Amino acid sequence: MTSVNTSATYSWLNSTGITGLTDIDTAQLVEAAYEAKLAPADQLQVKADANDVKSTAYGDLSDVVETLADTVEALTSSSALASLRDDVWAQSSAYLSTSDSSVTASSVLSATAENGTASGSWTLQVEQLATAQKIASDSVADSTAALGLDGSFSLALGDGTAATVTVTSDMSLDDLVDAVNAAGAGVTASVLQVSSDSAMLVLTADDTGQEISLADVSGDALSQLGVLDDSGAVANELRAAQQAVFTVDGVEITRSSNTVDDVLDGITLYLTAAEPDVDVELKVAPDYSGIEQAIEDFVDAYNSYRDFYDTQQAYTAGVGADDDAVLFGDSLLNRLNSTIAGTLTGSFGDETLDSLADIGITLDENNQLTIDSDTLESAIYDDLDSVEAIFSERSTTGSDDLLVSDGGGFSGSFTLDVTVGADGTITGASVDGDSSLFEIDGKKLVGAAGTAYEGVTLIYGGSASDSIAVEISQGLASVLNDQLDGYTGSSGSIQKAIQSLDSQTADYNDKIDDLTASAQDYAQKLYDRYAKLEAQLELLQQTRDQLAALWGTNDS
């Protein structure tokens, strides 16, 4: 226990009197009175210390619940278009394999797929890589020496805008490199140091598959450097510009770049090596391993939370709660645990898979989640839609014109009657004749606050009035995500409990300060009173001694 008694800093504790002529122990008397005055402050300090310990425990609870909430959110999807989502269920992966065991697919090409990309497979062959053109000059002895050339020349890449580079007689090869790079023509200049007395100007196209266009405008600097021959053609091409050539399912395709994102929807190809005789099989499918990892992260986070809960509920018969069980019997923790436990054991999903147990996730005797990896993997690879239904929000509508953008935690079915005016704008939206349930915001229909549809957002793209069936279901992760939201964050129950404790502790500390100051003031006044008493006793003793001397008597 922390004591608020700071009386050791006061001089009256270290003195037994003023003159020593009396037997009164002033310091002991004052200290006893001071301690008595501080007793209420010490009791408040005990409460403040207990609050600090509990606040720390709530902080630890917040950490494990926040981690659990993060893993739950990762498994939560919205009903929006797959291409607009970034949850694990919408993520797509590109898988590669080759027909030749001696060649790895990744050495020929790699690929990425955007979220929501439709699954499919293709056979590719890379016949030729795109290359960037390189042109060189004749060699000079010293790249820092003046070239003695005057004039200007034009420079461009492919169909790009030409830039003019001016050359003066005092410019060196190094200076010419700087001038070309400053022109911004899509061509990069550099010096190739062939030997100690031989250097060349090298011009490299910034983009593959495009040729460098250059010509002397005034003077003949490029011809003098040996970049152009007497006919104005490139004299020394180190590498020709080349198009990428590859096939997709036997169809030959040519592109100027080795990065290709306009052949297969949602897929970017990165060509890295020409292997004309090697078939590379490209398959785009959901990110199975990412989904499995997300589920494993959720299980690990829940088990960490459960470890914390069990520690807080540790109890020894005949003794009571363990020392570490700071939150033993705490109503907030018990309410949270009941919420989580009820959701974990609930029924979610479809008619094929409707619980965690169906995908190999069960509670053991210690209420820890365990995973049967074989069962989980089989469910993910064989019936991913049903696995997603266990965790995530799902929605269907009776018309392609109506999209559920956000289910908002709603679960159930209803028929939405949409009224569209002659000008194509939505003029009304109702359920069972009640037009107050949804608010109209352009093409968006937003569930009204305080109704069962609060949080639901629908988007209607039709041009005519319609009556459309809507069904929305919530999965374990989407339900738990909403539940944990009430406990986490700055406005959650846990943080509010911490703030309440901290506020109470601050009040305790203010009262402790007031009581301590009052006790110190009382002690000082009491000490002053005892000091006066001792002074009076000393004066009486002196008077007694004087009288004894006058009368010649001594009672001692």
C-alpha positions as CSV (number, residue, x, y, z in Angstrom):
1,M,0.0,0.0,0.0
2,T,1.3,3.5,-0.9
3,S,1.2,5.8,2.2
4,V,0.5,9.5,1.9
5,N,2.3,10.2,5.1
6,T,5.1,12.7,4.2
7,S,5.6,13.9,7.7
8,A,9.2,12.7,7.8
9,T,10.2,15.9,5.9
10,Y,9.1,18.1,8.9
11,S,11.6,19.2,11.6
12,W,9.3,18.5,14.5
13,L,9.7,14.7,13.9
14,N,13.4,14.9,14.6
15,S,13.2,16.9,17.8
16,T,12.2,15.8,21.3
17,G,11.7,19.3,22.6
18,I,13.1,22.8,22.5
19,T,15.1,23.2,25.6
20,G,15.3,19.7,26.9
21,L,14.2,21.0,30.3
22,T,11.0,19.0,30.2
23,D,10.2,15.3,29.7
24,I,7.6,16.1,27.0
25,D,8.4,14.3,23.7
26,T,7.0,17.0,21.4
27,A,7.8,15.2,18.1
28,Q,6.1,12.0,19.2
29,L,3.0,13.8,20.3
30,V,2.8,15.8,17.1
31,E,3.5,12.8,14.9
32,A,0.8,10.8,16.5
33,A,-1.7,13.6,16.0
34,Y,-0.5,14.0,12.4
35,E,-1.0,10.3,11.6
36,A,-4.5,10.4,13.1
37,K,-5.4,13.3,10.8
38,L,-3.9,11.4,7.8
39,A,-5.9,8.2,8.4
40,P,-8.7,9.2,6.0
41,A,-6.1,10.1,3.3
42,D,-4.4,6.7,3.7
43,Q,-7.8,5.0,3.2
44,L,-8.3,7.1,0.0
45,Q,-4.9,6.1,-1.2
46,V,-5.8,2.4,-0.8
47,K,-8.8,3.1,-3.1
48,A,-6.7,5.1,-5.5
49,D,-4.1,2.3,-5.7
50,A,-6.8,-0.3,-6.3
51,N,-8.3,1.9,-9.1
52,D,-4.8,2.1,-10.7
53,V,-4.5,-1.7,-10.7
54,K,-8.0,-2.2,-12.1
55,S,-7.4,0.5,-14.7
56,T,-4.3,-1.3,-15.9
57,A,-6.2,-4.6,-16.1
58,Y,-8.8,-2.9,-18.2
59,G,-6.0,-1.6,-20.4
60,D,-4.8,-5.1,-20.9
61,L,-8.3,-6.2,-21.7
62,S,-8.6,-3.5,-24.2
63,D,-5.4,-4.7,-25.9
64,V,-6.6,-8.3,-26.3
65,V,-10.1,-7.3,-27.4
66,E,-8.7,-4.8,-29.9
67,T,-6.5,-7.5,-31.4
68,L,-9.5,-9.9,-31.6
69,A,-11.6,-7.1,-33.2
70,D,-9.0,-6.6,-35.9
71,T,-9.0,-10.2,-36.8
72,V,-12.8,-10.3,-36.9
73,E,-12.9,-7.2,-39.1
74,A,-10.5,-8.9,-41.5
75,L,-13.1,-11.7,-42.0
76,T,-16.0,-9.3,-42.4
77,S,-17.1,-8.4,-45.9
78,S,-19.6,-5.9,-47.1
79,S,-22.2,-6.5,-49.8
80,A,-20.6,-4.0,-52.1
81,L,-19.3,-4.9,-55.5
82,A,-16.3,-7.2,-55.2
83,S,-14.1,-4.8,-57.2
84,L,-14.7,-2.1,-54.5
85,R,-14.0,-4.4,-51.5
86,D,-10.7,-5.0,-49.8
87,D,-11.6,-7.8,-47.4
88,V,-9.9,-11.2,-47.5
89,W,-12.9,-12.8,-49.3
90,A,-12.6,-10.4,-52.2
91,Q,-8.9,-10.8,-52.7
92,S,-7.7,-12.7,-55.7
93,S,-4.4,-14.4,-56.3
94,A,-2.6,-15.5,-59.5
95,Y,-1.1,-19.0,-59.4
96,L,1.5,-20.0,-62.0
97,S,2.9,-23.4,-63.1
98,T,4.9,-24.5,-66.2
99,S,4.9,-27.5,-68.6
100,D,8.7,-27.8,-68.2
101,S,9.9,-29.0,-64.8
102,S,13.3,-27.5,-65.5
103,V,11.9,-24.0,-65.8
104,T,10.1,-22.2,-62.9
105,A,7.1,-20.2,-63.9
106,S,8.3,-17.2,-61.9
107,S,11.5,-17.0,-64.0
108,V,9.3,-16.5,-67.1
109,L,6.6,-14.2,-65.8
110,S,4.7,-13.1,-62.7
111,A,1.1,-11.9,-62.4
112,T,-1.1,-10.0,-60.0
113,A,-4.9,-9.9,-59.8
114,E,-7.1,-7.1,-58.5
115,N,-9.7,-7.7,-55.9
116,G,-12.8,-9.3,-57.3
117,T,-11.2,-10.5,-60.5
118,A,-13.1,-13.4,-62.0
119,S,-11.6,-16.8,-61.6
120,G,-10.1,-18.4,-64.7
121,S,-7.1,-20.0,-66.3
122,W,-5.0,-19.3,-69.4
123,T,-1.9,-20.7,-71.1
124,L,0.8,-18.2,-71.9
125,Q,4.1,-18.3,-73.8
126,V,6.7,-15.5,-73.8
127,E,8.4,-15.4,-77.2
128,Q,10.2,-12.1,-76.9
129,L,10.8,-9.4,-74.2
130,A,10.4,-5.7,-74.9
131,T,13.8,-4.0,-74.8
132,A,14.8,-0.3,-74.6
133,Q,17.0,1.0,-77.4
134,K,20.6,2.0,-76.6
135,I,22.7,4.2,-78.8
136,A,26.4,5.0,-78.3
137,S,28.9,7.6,-79.6
138,D,32.5,7.2,-80.7
139,S,34.9,7.3,-77.8
140,V,36.7,10.3,-76.5
141,A,39.9,10.3,-74.4
142,D,38.5,12.4,-71.5
143,S,34.9,12.9,-70.6
144,T,35.7,16.1,-68.7
145,A,37.5,17.8,-71.5
146,A,35.9,20.3,-73.8
147,L,34.6,18.8,-77.0
148,G,34.9,21.9,-79.1
149,L,31.5,21.4,-80.7
150,D,28.9,24.0,-81.5
151,G,25.3,23.6,-82.6
152,S,22.0,21.9,-81.5
153,F,20.2,18.7,-82.1
154,S,16.6,17.4,-81.6
155,L,15.8,14.4,-79.4
156,A,12.6,12.5,-78.9
157,L,11.3,9.0,-77.9
158,G,8.8,7.4,-80.2
159,D,5.9,9.7,-80.9
160,G,6.8,12.0,-78.0
161,T,7.5,15.7,-78.2
162,A,11.0,16.5,-79.5
163,A,13.4,18.5,-77.3
164,T,16.3,20.6,-78.5
165,V,19.7,20.3,-76.9
166,T,22.2,23.1,-77.4
167,V,25.9,22.3,-77.6
168,T,28.7,24.9,-77.0
169,S,32.4,24.5,-77.7
170,D,33.3,24.5,-74.0
171,M,31.0,21.6,-73.1
172,S,32.5,18.2,-72.2
173,L,31.0,14.8,-72.6
174,D,29.9,15.0,-68.9
175,D,28.2,18.4,-69.6
176,L,26.4,17.0,-72.7
177,V,25.0,14.2,-70.5
178,D,23.6,16.8,-68.1
179,A,22.1,18.7,-71.0
180,V,20.4,15.7,-72.5
181,N,19.0,14.6,-69.1
182,A,17.7,18.1,-68.4
183,A,15.8,18.2,-71.7
184,G,13.1,15.7,-70.6
185,A,12.8,14.0,-73.9
186,G,12.3,10.5,-72.5
187,V,15.9,9.6,-73.1
188,T,18.6,9.1,-70.5
189,A,22.2,9.9,-71.2
190,S,25.2,8.4,-69.4
191,V,29.0,8.0,-69.8
192,L,30.4,4.5,-70.4
193,Q,34.0,4.5,-69.2
194,V,35.5,1.9,-71.5
195,S,39.1,2.4,-70.2
196,S,41.2,5.0,-68.5
197,D,41.5,6.9,-71.8
198,S,38.3,6.0,-73.5
199,A,34.7,7.1,-72.7
200,M,31.5,7.0,-74.7
201,L,28.2,8.8,-74.6
202,V,25.3,6.3,-74.2
203,L,21.7,7.3,-74.9
204,T,19.0,4.9,-73.5
205,A,15.3,5.0,-74.1
206,D,13.3,5.4,-70.9
207,D,10.6,3.1,-72.3
208,T,10.9,-0.3,-74.0
209,G,9.7,-0.9,-77.5
210,Q,10.2,2.7,-78.7
211,E,12.9,4.1,-80.9
212,I,14.9,7.2,-80.2
213,S,14.6,9.9,-82.8
214,L,17.5,12.4,-83.1
215,A,18.9,14.7,-85.7
216,D,21.3,17.7,-85.9
217,V,19.4,20.9,-86.1
218,S,22.4,23.3,-86.5
219,G,26.0,22.2,-86.8
220,D,26.9,18.6,-86.8
221,A,27.6,17.7,-83.2
222,L,25.9,14.3,-83.4
223,S,27.8,13.4,-86.5
224,Q,31.1,14.6,-85.0
225,L,30.5,12.5,-81.9
226,G,29.8,9.4,-84.1
227,V,26.2,9.1,-82.9
228,L,24.9,9.6,-86.5
229,D,26.6,8.5,-89.7
230,D,26.9,10.7,-92.8
231,S,23.4,9.8,-93.9
232,G,21.9,10.9,-90.6
233,A,21.2,7.3,-89.5
234,V,22.2,5.9,-86.1
235,A,25.8,4.8,-86.4
236,N,26.3,2.7,-83.3
237,E,23.2,0.9,-81.9
238,L,24.1,-1.1,-78.8
239,R,20.6,-2.6,-78.5
240,A,17.6,-2.3,-80.7
241,A,14.1,-1.3,-79.5
242,Q,12.0,-4.4,-79.4
243,Q,8.3,-5.2,-78.7
244,A,7.2,-7.8,-76.2
245,V,5.7,-10.8,-78.0
246,F,3.7,-13.4,-76.2
247,T,0.7,-15.7,-76.7
248,V,-2.4,-16.2,-74.6
249,D,-4.2,-19.4,-75.3
250,G,-2.4,-19.5,-78.7
251,V,-3.3,-15.9,-79.6
252,E,-0.2,-13.8,-80.4
253,I,-0.1,-10.4,-78.7
254,T,2.4,-7.6,-79.1
255,R,3.0,-4.8,-76.5
256,S,5.7,-2.2,-76.1
257,S,6.2,-2.9,-72.4
258,N,7.0,-6.0,-70.4
259,T,4.3,-4.9,-67.9
260,V,1.0,-5.7,-69.5
261,D,-2.3,-4.8,-67.8
262,D,-4.7,-4.5,-70.8
263,V,-5.0,-8.1,-72.0
264,L,-6.8,-9.9,-69.2
265,D,-9.4,-8.0,-67.1
266,G,-8.1,-7.2,-63.6
267,I,-4.8,-9.0,-64.2
268,T,-1.3,-7.5,-64.7
269,L,1.4,-9.6,-66.3
270,Y,5.1,-9.0,-65.7
271,L,7.2,-10.6,-68.4
272,T,10.7,-11.5,-67.3
273,A,12.2,-14.0,-69.7
274,A,11.7,-15.3,-73.2
275,E,10.9,-19.0,-73.2
276,P,9.1,-19.7,-76.5
277,D,8.9,-23.5,-75.9
278,V,7.6,-23.3,-72.3
279,D,3.9,-23.1,-71.5
280,V,3.1,-21.1,-68.4
281,E,-0.3,-21.9,-66.9
282,L,-1.9,-18.9,-65.2
283,K,-4.8,-19.5,-62.8
284,V,-6.7,-16.7,-61.0
285,A,-8.6,-17.8,-57.9
286,P,-9.5,-16.6,-54.5
287,D,-6.6,-16.1,-52.1
288,Y,-7.1,-19.4,-50.3
289,S,-3.9,-19.2,-48.2
290,G,-4.8,-15.6,-47.2
291,I,-8.3,-16.7,-46.1
292,E,-6.9,-19.7,-44.1
293,Q,-4.4,-17.4,-42.4
294,A,-7.1,-14.8,-41.5
295,I,-9.1,-17.6,-39.9
296,E,-6.1,-18.8,-38.0
297,D,-5.3,-15.3,-36.8
298,F,-8.9,-15.0,-35.5
299,V,-8.5,-18.3,-33.6
300,D,-5.2,-17.2,-32.1
301,A,-6.6,-13.8,-31.1
302,Y,-9.7,-15.4,-29.5
303,N,-7.4,-17.9,-27.5
304,S,-5.3,-15.0,-26.3
305,Y,-8.5,-13.2,-25.1
306,R,-9.6,-16.5,-23.4
307,D,-6.2,-16.8,-21.6
308,F,-6.7,-13.3,-20.2
309,Y,-10.3,-14.1,-19.1
310,D,-9.3,-17.3,-17.4
311,T,-6.5,-15.5,-15.5
312,Q,-9.0,-12.9,-14.3
313,Q,-11.4,-15.7,-13.1
314,A,-8.8,-17.8,-11.3
315,Y,-10.1,-18.9,-7.9
316,T,-8.8,-21.1,-5.1
317,A,-11.4,-22.7,-2.9
318,G,-11.2,-21.6,0.7
319,V,-8.8,-18.8,-0.3
320,G,-10.6,-16.7,-2.9
321,A,-9.6,-15.0,-6.1
322,D,-6.0,-15.3,-7.1
323,D,-3.8,-12.2,-6.8
324,D,-3.7,-11.8,-10.6
325,A,-7.5,-12.0,-10.9
326,V,-8.0,-8.2,-10.7
327,L,-11.2,-8.4,-12.7
328,F,-12.7,-11.4,-10.8
329,G,-16.5,-11.1,-11.0
330,D,-16.2,-7.9,-13.0
331,S,-19.6,-7.2,-14.7
332,L,-18.1,-5.6,-17.8
333,L,-15.8,-8.6,-18.4
334,N,-18.5,-11.1,-17.7
335,R,-20.9,-9.4,-20.1
336,L,-18.3,-9.3,-22.8
337,N,-17.4,-12.9,-22.4
338,S,-21.1,-14.0,-22.5
339,T,-21.5,-12.0,-25.7
340,I,-18.4,-13.6,-27.4
341,A,-19.3,-17.1,-26.2
342,G,-22.9,-16.8,-27.4
343,T,-21.8,-15.7,-30.9
344,L,-19.1,-18.4,-31.2
345,T,-21.6,-21.1,-30.6
346,G,-24.3,-19.6,-32.8
347,S,-25.5,-20.9,-36.1
348,F,-24.4,-19.0,-39.2
349,G,-23.9,-19.7,-42.9
350,D,-26.1,-21.7,-45.3
351,E,-27.7,-25.1,-45.5
352,T,-24.3,-26.7,-46.3
353,L,-22.1,-25.2,-43.6
354,D,-23.6,-23.4,-40.7
355,S,-21.2,-23.4,-37.8
356,L,-17.5,-23.2,-36.9
357,A,-17.6,-26.9,-36.1
358,D,-18.5,-27.6,-39.7
359,I,-15.2,-26.2,-40.9
360,G,-13.1,-27.9,-38.3
361,I,-13.0,-25.2,-35.5
362,T,-14.2,-26.4,-32.1
363,L,-13.9,-25.5,-28.4
364,D,-11.8,-27.8,-26.3
365,E,-12.3,-28.5,-22.6
366,N,-10.6,-25.2,-21.7
367,N,-12.8,-23.2,-23.9
368,Q,-9.9,-22.7,-26.3
369,L,-10.6,-22.8,-30.1
370,T,-8.8,-25.6,-31.9
371,I,-8.5,-26.1,-35.7
372,D,-8.6,-29.3,-37.7
373,S,-6.4,-28.1,-40.5
374,D,-7.5,-30.8,-43.0
375,T,-11.2,-30.1,-42.5
376,L,-10.6,-26.3,-42.7
377,E,-8.6,-26.5,-45.9
378,S,-11.0,-28.9,-47.5
379,A,-13.9,-26.5,-46.7
380,I,-12.0,-23.5,-48.1
381,Y,-11.0,-25.2,-51.4
382,D,-14.2,-27.1,-52.0
383,D,-16.9,-24.8,-50.8
384,L,-15.5,-21.3,-50.2
385,D,-18.9,-19.6,-50.6
386,S,-20.3,-21.5,-47.7
387,V,-17.2,-20.8,-45.5
388,E,-17.6,-17.1,-46.3
389,A,-21.3,-17.3,-45.4
390,I,-20.3,-18.5,-41.9
391,F,-18.2,-15.4,-41.3
392,S,-19.5,-12.6,-43.5
393,E,-22.5,-10.6,-44.5
394,R,-24.3,-11.9,-47.5
395,S,-27.0,-10.3,-49.6
396,T,-29.2,-11.0,-52.6
397,T,-31.7,-8.9,-54.5
398,G,-34.4,-9.8,-57.0
399,S,-33.1,-7.3,-59.5
400,D,-29.7,-6.4,-61.0
401,D,-30.7,-2.8,-60.7
402,L,-30.6,-3.0,-56.9
403,L,-27.3,-3.4,-55.0
404,V,-26.9,-3.8,-51.2
405,S,-24.0,-1.5,-50.6
406,D,-24.0,-2.0,-46.8
407,G,-26.1,-4.4,-44.8
408,G,-25.5,-2.4,-41.6
409,G,-25.9,-5.4,-39.4
410,F,-29.5,-6.1,-40.6
411,S,-30.5,-9.7,-41.0
412,G,-33.7,-10.8,-42.7
413,S,-35.7,-10.3,-45.9
414,F,-38.1,-7.6,-47.1
415,T,-39.6,-6.3,-50.3
416,L,-38.6,-2.8,-51.3
417,D,-41.0,-0.8,-53.5
418,V,-39.2,1.9,-55.4
419,T,-41.0,4.7,-57.2
420,V,-39.2,6.5,-60.1
421,G,-40.5,9.7,-61.6
422,A,-40.8,10.6,-65.2
423,D,-37.4,12.3,-65.1
424,G,-35.7,9.1,-63.8
425,T,-35.2,10.3,-60.2
426,I,-36.3,8.2,-57.3
427,T,-39.3,9.7,-55.7
428,G,-40.2,7.1,-53.1
429,A,-39.1,4.0,-51.4
430,S,-41.2,1.9,-49.0
431,V,-41.5,-1.4,-47.2
432,D,-45.0,-2.8,-46.6
433,G,-46.4,0.6,-47.5
434,D,-44.2,2.5,-44.9
435,S,-42.2,5.2,-46.7
436,S,-40.5,6.4,-43.5
437,L,-38.1,3.4,-43.3
438,F,-35.7,4.6,-46.0
439,E,-34.3,8.1,-46.9
440,I,-33.6,8.9,-50.5
441,D,-30.2,10.4,-51.4
442,G,-30.0,10.5,-55.2
443,K,-29.6,6.8,-56.2
444,K,-28.9,5.8,-52.6
445,L,-31.6,4.5,-50.2
446,V,-30.4,4.8,-46.6
447,G,-32.1,3.1,-43.7
448,A,-33.7,5.7,-41.4
449,A,-32.2,6.1,-37.9
450,G,-34.1,4.3,-35.2
451,T,-35.7,1.8,-37.5
452,A,-34.8,-1.9,-38.1
453,Y,-33.1,-0.8,-41.4
454,E,-30.7,1.7,-39.8
455,G,-27.3,1.2,-41.3
456,V,-28.6,-0.4,-44.5
457,T,-27.5,1.3,-47.7
458,L,-29.0,0.3,-51.0
459,I,-28.2,1.6,-54.5
460,Y,-30.9,1.6,-57.2
461,G,-29.8,2.1,-60.8
462,G,-33.1,1.3,-62.5
463,S,-35.0,3.8,-64.6
464,A,-38.5,2.6,-63.8
465,S,-40.5,1.8,-60.6
466,D,-40.1,-1.7,-59.3
467,S,-40.9,-4.0,-56.4
468,I,-37.7,-5.9,-55.4
469,A,-37.1,-8.7,-52.9
470,V,-34.1,-8.2,-50.7
471,E,-32.4,-10.7,-48.4
472,I,-29.5,-9.9,-46.1
473,S,-27.8,-12.3,-43.7
474,Q,-25.0,-11.8,-41.2
475,G,-22.1,-14.1,-40.5
476,L,-20.3,-14.8,-37.3
477,A,-17.6,-12.2,-38.0
478,S,-20.0,-9.4,-39.1
479,V,-22.1,-10.0,-35.9
480,L,-19.1,-10.2,-33.6
481,N,-17.6,-7.1,-35.3
482,D,-20.7,-5.1,-34.4
483,Q,-20.7,-6.4,-30.9
484,L,-17.0,-5.7,-30.2
485,D,-17.4,-2.2,-31.6
486,G,-19.4,-1.4,-28.5
487,Y,-16.4,-2.4,-26.3
488,T,-13.5,-1.0,-28.3
489,G,-12.2,2.4,-29.4
490,S,-12.3,5.7,-27.5
491,S,-16.1,5.5,-27.1
492,G,-16.3,1.8,-26.2
493,S,-17.3,0.4,-22.8
494,I,-13.8,-0.6,-21.8
495,Q,-12.3,2.9,-22.4
496,K,-15.2,4.4,-20.6
497,A,-14.6,2.2,-17.6
498,I,-10.9,3.3,-17.6
499,Q,-11.9,6.9,-17.9
500,S,-14.3,6.5,-15.0
501,L,-11.7,4.9,-12.8
502,D,-9.1,7.5,-13.7
503,S,-11.5,10.3,-13.0
504,Q,-12.4,8.8,-9.6
505,T,-8.7,8.4,-8.8
506,A,-8.1,12.0,-9.7
507,D,-10.8,13.0,-7.2
508,Y,-9.2,10.8,-4.6
509,N,-5.8,12.4,-5.2
510,D,-7.3,15.9,-4.9
511,K,-8.9,14.9,-1.5
512,I,-5.6,13.3,-0.4
513,D,-3.8,16.5,-1.2
514,D,-6.4,18.5,0.8
515,L,-6.3,16.2,3.8
516,T,-2.5,16.1,3.7
517,A,-2.2,19.9,3.6
518,S,-4.8,20.1,6.5
519,A,-2.8,17.6,8.5
520,Q,0.4,19.4,8.0
521,D,-1.1,22.7,9.0
522,Y,-2.6,21.1,12.1
523,A,0.7,19.5,13.0
524,Q,2.6,22.8,12.7
525,K,0.0,24.6,14.8
526,L,0.2,21.8,17.4
527,Y,4.0,21.9,17.4
528,D,3.9,25.7,17.9
529,R,1.5,25.2,20.8
530,Y,3.8,22.6,22.5
531,A,6.7,24.9,21.9
532,K,5.0,27.7,23.8
533,L,4.1,25.3,26.6
534,E,7.8,24.2,27.0
535,A,8.9,27.8,26.9
536,Q,6.4,28.6,29.8
537,L,7.6,25.6,31.7
538,E,11.2,26.7,31.3
539,L,10.3,30.2,32.6
540,L,8.6,28.7,35.6
541,Q,11.7,26.6,36.3
542,Q,13.9,29.6,36.2
543,T,11.6,31.5,38.6
544,R,11.6,28.6,40.9
545,D,15.4,28.5,40.9
546,Q,15.6,32.2,41.6
547,L,13.2,32.0,44.6
548,A,15.1,29.0,46.0
549,A,18.3,31.0,45.8
550,L,16.7,34.0,47.6
551,W,15.2,31.9,50.3
552,G,18.1,29.6,50.7
553,T,16.0,26.6,50.2
554,N,16.2,23.8,47.8
555,D,13.4,21.4,47.3
556,S,15.4,19.2,45.1
